[in-house]
Amino acid sequence: MRSLDASPARPAHPKGSSWLNALPVLPDSPGAYRWFYADVTAGEYSAVCIFMVGSLFSPRYSARARRGALPLEHCAVNFALYHRGVRRRWVLSEYPRGAVQRQGRALCIGRSLLEYTPDGTVRMEVDERCAPFGGEVRARLLLEPQVQAAEEVQLVPGLPHFWRALAPRAKARLEVFTEGVVSDGMGYHDSNHGAELLGARLPGWHWARVHGLEETVVDYHLPGGVAPLRVTAGALGTKSERRPLLSEARRTSLTGWGLRIPARLYSGNTVVGEPRLLESSPFYARVEARREGLDVMGEVADFRRFHSPFIRWMAHFRTRVERVP
């Protein structure tokens, strides 16, 4: 096992540290992207929110990037609310621009806002409409990091795609004003970025984060025999490492779209349970399982599928395209 961080484990003391006080650099070349992902598990509810610059879900960006379209011309906000594993609300709104505000601490897309506040809290404000023709959604996710961020890592050697768990373990509050939901729980926050379209050379991945009572573990599995990544975050600090490939492949199953997903979700070698399929599409699935203080949220993505003209055409029906005056 090779550690990616040779420094000793640091005590958890994120407040006031520089890594969550400002946005990282946003992409500015055709095909590049950066997104900011957060999820919250709070009682019977779970929610996912993603702010995207160079939207990975955009059929327009997929088609136009090779002709010079820029990431900031295809920004998007995605929000999903689930109750007992059943989707209650789905937002995917695409905008022709985004803006950095508040001395570089905030990203504004449409009426929605991602902010790294001066006290270290991550705040996501969603003010959107359900896709494609639904009603109003107003929500807020507040994450108070309990551990330091992981270091940024390159997903696959030689390819320009990077991942950083910015707040792998956080106290969280979920407020969905249009649903009357207010609930406290655990949160997770990361960011991915890259200099080329996903699916051009990196075909896909699957990953999962596990919140336990004392620590959070995130496993990132990559194609082509690349050793998986693991981030462990708890009272002793945050550690990133490459893990050995599993000697035996774990069982998988097929979704209705023929996408291969894990048949069981694990915490180490402990089976948490069969995955509840929160989202299912031809190229993407989101799964969840909970058991006795363990909470797993994960995603499977095949970006090669997304770039097919048929799948891009289907994606139009799950997206709102908003115009900015």
TAZI-V768849 format. One record per helix or strand of 3 or more residues. SS is the DSSP state (2 for helix, 1 for strand). FROM is the first residue (numbers start at 0). TO is the last residue. If there is no record, write none. Layout:
SS&FROM&TO, SS&FROM&TO
This chain:
2&17&19, 1&32&41, 1&44&52, 2&58&66, 2&70&72, 1&74&82, 1&85&94, 1&98&100, 1&105&108, 1&111&115, 1&120&128, 1&135&144, 1&160&175, 1&180&193, 1&203&210, 1&214&221, 1&228&233, 1&236&241, 1&251&253, 1&259&261, 1&264&266, 1&269&272, 1&275&279, 1&283&290, 1&293&301, 2&302&305, 2&308&317
